[in-house]
Amino acid sequence: MISVEVTVRVPIEKVWDFWITPKHIQNWNTAFDNWYTPHAENDLKEEGKFKYEMTSKDNTGSFDFEGIYTKIEKFRLIEYQLSDHRIGSVYFEDFGDQVKIIEKFEPNKNDPESMQEKWCQDVLDNFKNYTENS
């Protein structure tokens, strides 16, 4: 399992809203400056589906990040299974005026784990910056 984390200096209600709302997901869900998320769908409930379309800004590449939710505990935990059957979880630790987010996931077999860890950390850092500055 790969594990990454970030502390966001806003209340849990804002963190949760920005994490699950498609219009916000589209603004922070990227690991690279030359990629973006033109479309996001999110049905946050157990067995609900999510799908984030990831596209390069020069339109030379795209893929869908998608799966289903397997467990939801509002303001605390989101567990999921990706379309390729890998699993992951996102923990939210509420400290009042800040929230620690810890994401853990099974790496894919195609890319080095260190690269996958960096990508996920970059996405969390983008989330932090977007959420704290919005």
N, CA, C and O of each residue as an XYZ file, in Angstrom:
536
protein
N       0.850     -1.193      0.000
C       0.000      0.000      0.000
C       0.884      1.241      0.000
O       1.935      1.286      0.641
N       0.430      2.229     -0.729
C       1.075      3.535     -0.743
C       0.256      4.439      0.169
O      -0.973      4.367      0.171
N       0.919      5.281      0.936
C       0.239      6.202      1.839
C       0.808      7.603      1.670
O       2.023      7.798      1.680
N      -0.091      8.579      1.513
C       0.303      9.986      1.429
C      -0.623     10.784      2.343
O      -1.720     10.336      2.676
N      -0.172     11.959      2.741
C      -1.017     12.768      3.625
C      -0.745     14.248      3.453
O       0.293     14.662      2.937
N      -1.724     15.039      3.907
C      -1.617     16.491      3.878
C      -2.510     17.036      4.991
O      -3.519     16.424      5.340
N      -2.139     18.181      5.543
C      -2.978     18.869      6.517
C      -3.510     20.146      5.879
O      -2.749     20.975      5.380
N      -4.828     20.285      5.905
C      -5.514     21.417      5.289
C      -6.042     22.301      6.413
O      -6.729     21.823      7.315
N      -5.725     23.566      6.356
C      -6.073     24.478      7.442
C      -7.429     25.165      7.228
O      -7.520     26.389      7.131
N      -8.464     24.343      7.159
C      -9.855     24.787      7.106
C     -10.694     23.751      7.858
O     -10.226     22.636      8.086
N     -11.925     24.101      8.247
C     -12.776     23.147      8.979
C     -13.180     21.941      8.123
O     -13.162     22.001      6.894
N     -13.539     20.861      8.789
C     -13.889     19.601      8.148
C     -15.040     19.764      7.160
O     -15.030     19.118      6.112
N     -16.022     20.595      7.454
C     -17.169     20.755      6.558
C     -16.721     21.240      5.179
O     -17.224     20.760      4.163
N     -15.782     22.183      5.133
C     -15.281     22.684      3.853
C     -14.419     21.627      3.162
O     -14.530     21.433      1.952
N     -13.567     20.948      3.920
C     -12.735     19.893      3.345
C     -13.625     18.837      2.696
O     -13.395     18.454      1.549
N     -14.627     18.371      3.412
C     -15.514     17.333      2.906
C     -16.229     17.806      1.636
O     -16.270     17.085      0.639
N     -16.787     19.010      1.677
C     -17.503     19.564      0.527
C     -16.594     19.651     -0.700
O     -16.983     19.242     -1.794
N     -15.393     20.180     -0.518
C     -14.475     20.338     -1.649
C     -13.963     18.988     -2.147
O     -13.627     18.851     -3.323
N     -13.901     17.999     -1.270
C     -13.419     16.667     -1.668
C     -14.455     15.930     -2.515
O     -14.079     15.187     -3.422
N     -15.759     16.116     -2.243
C     -16.791     15.290     -2.868
C     -17.596     15.981     -3.961
O     -18.295     15.297     -4.708
N     -17.533     17.296     -4.090
C     -18.362     18.030     -5.039
C     -17.676     18.127     -6.402
O     -16.566     18.652     -6.494
N     -18.325     17.623     -7.472
C     -17.688     17.600     -8.787
C     -17.084     18.926     -9.250
O     -15.985     18.932     -9.805
N     -17.779     20.056     -9.036
C     -17.226     21.333     -9.515
C     -15.905     21.663     -8.808
O     -15.034     22.302     -9.399
N     -15.750     21.239     -7.565
C     -14.476     21.448     -6.859
C     -13.443     20.411     -7.298
O     -12.275     20.746     -7.498
N     -13.866     19.156     -7.450
C     -12.946     18.099     -7.889
C     -12.257     18.512     -9.184
O     -11.058     18.288     -9.351
N     -13.003     19.106    -10.089
C     -12.446     19.538    -11.369
C     -11.340     20.585    -11.193
O     -10.476     20.720    -12.059
N     -11.360     21.314    -10.098
C     -10.377     22.375     -9.872
C      -9.098     21.915     -9.180
O      -8.076     22.595     -9.282
N      -9.122     20.789     -8.483
C      -7.919     20.369     -7.753
C      -7.378     19.013     -8.176
O      -6.240     18.681     -7.843
N      -8.158     18.222     -8.899
C      -7.778     16.839     -9.196
C      -6.808     16.741    -10.376
O      -7.199     16.379    -11.485
N      -5.556     17.064    -10.123
C      -4.513     16.906    -11.122
C      -3.161     16.782    -10.432
O      -2.937     17.349     -9.363
N      -2.276     16.037    -11.059
C      -0.917     15.891    -10.526
C       0.078     16.717    -11.337
O       1.208     16.942    -10.902
N      -0.348     17.165    -12.516
C       0.565     17.879    -13.416
C      -0.089     19.155    -13.928
O      -1.304     19.197    -14.119
N       0.701     20.184    -14.149
C       0.173     21.448    -14.668
C      -0.397     21.315    -16.074
O      -1.265     22.096    -16.464
N       0.078     20.336    -16.841
C      -0.382     20.197    -18.221
C      -1.552     19.213    -18.366
O      -1.885     18.807    -19.479
N      -2.171     18.833    -17.250
C      -3.365     17.990    -17.248
C      -4.480     18.693    -16.494
O      -4.223     19.598    -15.700
N      -5.720     18.282    -16.740
C      -6.858     18.833    -16.006
C      -7.985     17.815    -15.972
O      -7.906     16.771    -16.619
N      -9.034     18.120    -15.218
C     -10.194     17.239    -15.072
C     -11.398     17.969    -15.662
O     -12.048     18.746    -14.963
N     -11.707     17.728    -16.952
C     -12.815     18.446    -17.575
C     -14.194     17.994    -17.098
O     -15.172     18.730    -17.235
N     -14.276     16.772    -16.534
C     -15.577     16.262    -16.103
C     -15.397     15.363    -14.883
O     -14.471     14.554    -14.825
N     -16.288     15.515    -13.916
C     -16.271     14.665    -12.727
C     -17.703     14.298    -12.353
O     -18.598     15.143    -12.354
N     -17.898     13.033    -12.036
C     -19.169     12.532    -11.519
C     -18.886     11.895    -10.171
O     -17.864     11.233     -9.996
N     -19.788     12.091     -9.216
C     -19.540     11.559     -7.884
C     -20.856     11.274     -7.164
O     -21.592     12.199     -6.822
N     -21.146     10.016     -6.940
C     -22.336      9.588     -6.213
C     -21.863      8.995     -4.888
O     -21.699      7.782     -4.756
N     -21.650      9.873     -3.912
C     -21.023      9.469     -2.651
C     -22.005      8.729     -1.743
O     -22.696      9.322     -0.915
N     -22.035      7.425     -1.931
C     -22.792      6.513     -1.074
C     -22.196      5.134     -1.300
O     -21.541      4.904     -2.316
N     -22.412      4.224     -0.378
C     -21.902      2.870     -0.567
C     -22.523      2.267     -1.822
O     -23.741      2.300     -2.001
N     -21.679      1.719     -2.686
C     -22.022      1.205     -4.008
C     -22.252      2.326     -5.032
O     -22.564      2.047     -6.190
N     -22.100      3.577     -4.618
C     -22.183      4.692     -5.556
C     -20.922      4.754     -6.403
O     -19.854      4.311     -5.981
N     -21.057      5.308     -7.597
C     -19.933      5.354     -8.532
C     -19.305      6.743     -8.576
O     -19.955      7.758     -8.323
N     -18.013      6.747     -8.909
C     -17.321      7.999     -9.202
C     -16.549      7.828    -10.495
O     -16.105      6.732    -10.838
N     -16.399      8.935    -11.203
C     -15.656      8.909    -12.458
C     -15.106     10.309    -12.703
O     -15.855     11.282    -12.795
N     -13.780     10.390    -12.807
C     -13.106     11.653    -13.088
C     -12.380     11.498    -14.417
O     -11.502     10.646    -14.555
N     -12.742     12.313    -15.382
C     -12.076     12.288    -16.682
C     -10.808     13.128    -16.587
O     -10.866     14.311    -16.254
N      -9.681     12.526    -16.874
C      -8.386     13.210    -16.815
C      -7.889     13.389    -18.249
O      -7.851     12.429    -19.018
N      -7.506     14.625    -18.612
C      -7.109     14.916    -19.985
C      -5.901     15.836    -19.999
O      -5.793     16.754    -19.186
N      -4.994     15.580    -20.933
C      -3.858     16.495    -21.102
C      -4.359     17.762    -21.798
O      -5.254     17.704    -22.641
N      -3.777     18.897    -21.438
C      -4.221     20.172    -22.009
C      -3.981     20.258    -23.504
O      -4.660     21.019    -24.194
N      -3.019     19.487    -24.024
C      -2.780     19.477    -25.476
C      -3.574     18.360    -26.175
O      -3.389     18.109    -27.366
N      -4.449     17.703    -25.426
C      -5.326     16.634    -25.942
C      -4.585     15.436    -26.539
O      -5.113     14.757    -27.420
N      -3.375     15.175    -26.067
C      -2.636     14.007    -26.565
C      -2.883     12.767    -25.720
O      -2.473     11.672    -26.104
N      -3.538     12.914    -24.588
C      -3.808     11.765    -23.743
C      -4.986     12.012    -22.824
O      -5.290     13.155    -22.480
N      -5.646     10.939    -22.429
C      -6.733     11.036    -21.448
C      -6.997      9.654    -20.867
O      -6.649      8.633    -21.461
N      -7.614      9.643    -19.706
C      -8.046      8.396    -19.084
C      -9.116      8.724    -18.064
O      -9.252      9.869    -17.634
N      -9.873      7.708    -17.680
C     -10.892      7.871    -16.649
C     -10.406      7.211    -15.368
O      -9.953      6.067    -15.376
N     -10.508      7.949    -14.269
C     -10.232      7.424    -12.943
C     -11.600      7.129    -12.360
O     -12.363      8.047    -12.061
N     -11.918      5.833    -12.194
C     -13.283      5.512    -11.798
C     -13.347      4.275    -10.921
O     -12.444      3.437    -10.905
N     -14.461      4.197    -10.188
C     -14.674      3.062     -9.315
C     -15.977      3.202     -8.566
O     -16.852      3.989     -8.926
N     -16.082      2.402     -7.495
C     -17.270      2.455     -6.643
C     -16.836      2.642     -5.187
O     -15.739      2.254     -4.788
N     -17.721      3.241     -4.422
C     -17.483      3.414     -2.994
C     -17.924      2.155     -2.253
O     -18.994      1.606     -2.517
N     -17.090      1.711     -1.331
C     -17.409      0.510     -0.567
C     -17.772      0.821      0.887
O     -18.425      0.012      1.547
N     -17.357      1.979      1.386
C     -17.697      2.379      2.761
C     -17.576      3.893      2.871
O     -16.609      4.488      2.396
N     -18.567      4.504      3.500
C     -18.572      5.950      3.713
C     -18.907      6.226      5.177
O     -19.911      5.732      5.690
N     -18.075      7.008      5.844
C     -18.373      7.540      7.178
C     -18.174      9.039      7.074
O     -17.041      9.522      7.042
N     -19.270      9.773      7.020
C     -19.225     11.218      6.780
C     -18.209     11.902      7.702
O     -18.190     11.676      8.912
N     -17.378     12.732      7.101
C     -16.326     13.513      7.775
C     -15.201     12.640      8.344
O     -14.333     13.158      9.046
N     -15.190     11.324      8.063
C     -14.164     10.460      8.658
C     -13.454      9.546      7.671
O     -12.230      9.425      7.712
N     -14.218      8.890      6.769
C     -13.622      7.828      5.961
C     -14.365      7.641      4.646
O     -15.595      7.675      4.592
N     -13.583      7.442      3.586
C     -14.114      7.032      2.284
C     -13.258      5.853      1.819
O     -12.041      5.978      1.689
N     -13.898      4.711      1.569
C     -13.199      3.561      1.012
C     -13.767      3.304     -0.372
O     -14.952      3.521     -0.623
N     -12.889      2.831     -1.284
C     -13.315      2.649     -2.659
C     -12.599      1.472     -3.307
O     -11.571      0.994     -2.828
N     -13.184      1.024     -4.418
C     -12.547      0.035     -5.271
C     -12.538      0.607     -6.683
O     -13.578      0.994     -7.215
N     -11.355      0.656     -7.280
C     -11.210      1.186     -8.628
C     -11.708      0.182     -9.657
O     -11.903     -0.991     -9.338
N     -11.911      0.631    -10.874
C     -12.425     -0.234    -11.936
C     -11.478     -1.401    -12.238
O     -11.911     -2.418    -12.779
N     -10.191     -1.265    -11.894
C      -9.242     -2.371    -12.086
C      -9.109     -3.247    -10.828
O      -8.203     -4.074    -10.730
N     -10.018     -3.054     -9.883
C     -10.155     -3.850     -8.656
C      -9.159     -3.513     -7.548
O      -9.170     -4.159     -6.500
N      -8.303     -2.518     -7.756
C      -7.443     -2.078     -6.654
C      -8.312     -1.336     -5.640
O      -9.344     -0.763     -5.991
N      -7.883     -1.356     -4.383
C      -8.666     -0.680     -3.338
C      -7.882      0.498     -2.765
O      -6.660      0.586     -2.888
N      -8.631      1.393     -2.138
C      -8.017      2.538     -1.493
C      -8.932      3.104     -0.428
O     -10.100      2.733     -0.321
N      -8.373      4.011      0.357
C      -9.141      4.662      1.418
C      -8.607      6.062      1.651
O      -7.431      6.351      1.430
N      -9.511      6.928      2.109
C      -9.146      8.290      2.470
C      -9.676      8.540      3.872
O     -10.877      8.437      4.122
N      -8.769      8.870      4.785
C      -9.118      9.156      6.178
C      -9.070     10.658      6.401
O      -8.177     11.340      5.900
N     -10.031     11.167      7.154
C     -10.098     12.582      7.496
C     -10.026     12.695      9.017
O     -10.931     12.237      9.715
N      -8.962     13.301      9.535
C      -8.798     13.494     10.972
C      -9.077     14.961     11.282
O      -8.323     15.844     10.874
N     -10.166     15.214     12.008
C     -10.644     16.568     12.291
C      -9.996     17.115     13.556
O     -10.126     16.534     14.634
N      -9.296     18.237     13.413
C      -8.680     18.910     14.550
C      -9.282     20.300     14.764
O      -8.612     21.193     15.282
N     -10.546     20.486     14.369
C     -11.231     21.753     14.580
C     -11.003     22.734     13.443
O     -11.843     22.871     12.554
N      -9.862     23.418     13.472
C      -9.581     24.417     12.439
C      -8.686     23.872     11.329
O      -8.277     24.618     10.439
N      -8.381     22.576     11.379
C      -7.597     21.934     10.326
C      -7.935     20.453     10.272
O      -8.429     19.867     11.236
N      -7.652     19.866      9.108
C      -7.978     18.458      8.876
C      -6.765     17.773      8.253
O      -6.185     18.265      7.285
N      -6.397     16.637      8.824
C      -5.347     15.810      8.234
C      -6.027     14.779      7.344
O      -6.923     14.058      7.782
N      -5.586     14.719      6.082
C      -6.113     13.762      5.119
C      -5.021     12.730      4.854
O      -3.887     13.082      4.529
N      -5.370     11.469      4.993
C      -4.431     10.373      4.732
C      -5.065      9.483      3.673
O      -6.143      8.928      3.886
N      -4.399      9.347      2.538
C      -4.904      8.479      1.489
C      -3.976      7.278      1.348
O      -2.755      7.420      1.285
N      -4.582      6.095      1.301
C      -3.836      4.846      1.133
C      -4.443      4.099     -0.052
O      -5.664      4.043     -0.203
N      -3.580      3.527     -0.888
C      -4.100      2.818     -2.054
C      -3.109      1.773     -2.544
O      -1.901      1.873     -2.327
N      -3.657      0.776     -3.206
C      -2.832     -0.245     -3.842
C      -2.228      0.349     -5.110
O      -2.944      0.950     -5.911
N      -0.937      0.190     -5.301
C      -0.326      0.706     -6.525
C      -0.689     -0.153     -7.732
O      -1.009     -1.334     -7.598
N      -0.632      0.456     -8.905
C      -0.802     -0.355    -10.111
C       0.527     -1.032    -10.439
O       1.567     -0.668     -9.890
N       0.489     -1.999    -11.317
C       1.691     -2.780    -11.641
C       2.525     -2.145    -12.762
O       3.644     -2.587    -13.024
N       1.988     -1.113    -13.423
C       2.631     -0.541    -14.608
C       3.627      0.565    -14.320
O       4.540      0.788    -15.116
N       3.476      1.266    -13.201
C       4.306      2.426    -12.904
C       5.066      2.216    -11.603
O       4.562      1.544    -10.704
N       6.272      2.776    -11.481
C       7.020      2.653    -10.229
C       6.206      3.213     -9.049
O       5.527      4.232     -9.177
N       6.291      2.532     -7.911
C       5.543      2.983     -6.735
C       5.935      4.389     -6.321
O       5.081      5.165     -5.892
N       7.217      4.734     -6.440
C       7.651      6.084     -6.053
C       6.979      7.141     -6.922
O       6.664      8.230     -6.442
N       6.758      6.828     -8.193
C       6.091      7.759     -9.099
C       4.616      7.901     -8.720
O       4.081      9.010     -8.710
N       3.964      6.789     -8.409
C       2.558      6.823     -8.013
C       2.373      7.591     -6.704
O       1.404      8.334     -6.541
N       3.304      7.405     -5.783
C       3.253      8.139     -4.521
C       3.376      9.638     -4.774
O       2.641     10.427     -4.180
N       4.295     10.037     -5.647
C       4.477     11.456     -5.971
C       3.229     12.028     -6.632
O       2.793     13.127     -6.289
N       2.651     11.285     -7.582
C       1.437     11.766     -8.250
C       0.329     12.024     -7.235
O      -0.310     13.076     -7.255
N       0.109     11.059     -6.352
C      -0.962     11.204     -5.370
C      -0.666     12.339     -4.400
O      -1.569     13.090     -4.033
N       0.588     12.472     -3.982
C       0.955     13.571     -3.086
C       0.732     14.917     -3.774
O       0.259     15.861     -3.143
N       1.069     15.013     -5.063
C       0.841     16.255     -5.805
C      -0.643     16.602     -5.877
O      -1.013     17.772     -5.771
N      -1.498     15.588     -6.059
C      -2.938     15.828     -6.085
C      -3.404     16.336     -4.711
O      -4.182     17.287     -4.632
N      -2.931     15.705     -3.639
C      -3.300     16.173     -2.292
C      -2.811     17.594     -2.049
O      -3.524     18.400     -1.451
N      -1.614     17.909     -2.502
C      -1.094     19.274     -2.345
C      -1.942     20.269     -3.130
O      -2.185     21.379     -2.657
N      -2.395     19.885     -4.324
C      -3.296     20.751     -5.095
C      -4.615     20.948     -4.356
O      -5.165     22.049     -4.328
N      -5.117     19.865     -3.755
C      -6.346     19.976     -2.966
C      -6.160     20.976     -1.833
O      -7.005     21.847     -1.625
N      -5.067     20.854     -1.107
C      -4.768     21.758      0.006
C      -4.742     23.212     -0.470
O      -5.401     24.075      0.111
N      -3.981     23.472     -1.526
C      -3.867     24.843     -2.026
C      -5.203     25.398     -2.506
O      -5.555     26.536     -2.195
N      -5.939     24.600     -3.255
C      -7.235     25.049     -3.760
C      -8.210     25.322     -2.615
O      -8.886     26.351     -2.598
N      -8.278     24.388     -1.653
C      -9.244     24.510     -0.565
C      -8.908     25.662      0.375
O      -9.802     26.395      0.799
N      -7.634     25.829      0.705
C      -7.248     26.919      1.610
C      -7.394     28.290      0.956
O      -7.584     29.284      1.657
N      -7.311     28.362     -0.357
C      -7.348     29.652     -1.049
C      -8.677     29.965     -1.720
O      -8.783     30.946     -2.456
N      -9.699     29.139     -1.473
C     -11.027     29.375     -2.079
C     -12.014     29.827     -1.028
O     -13.178     30.075     -1.341
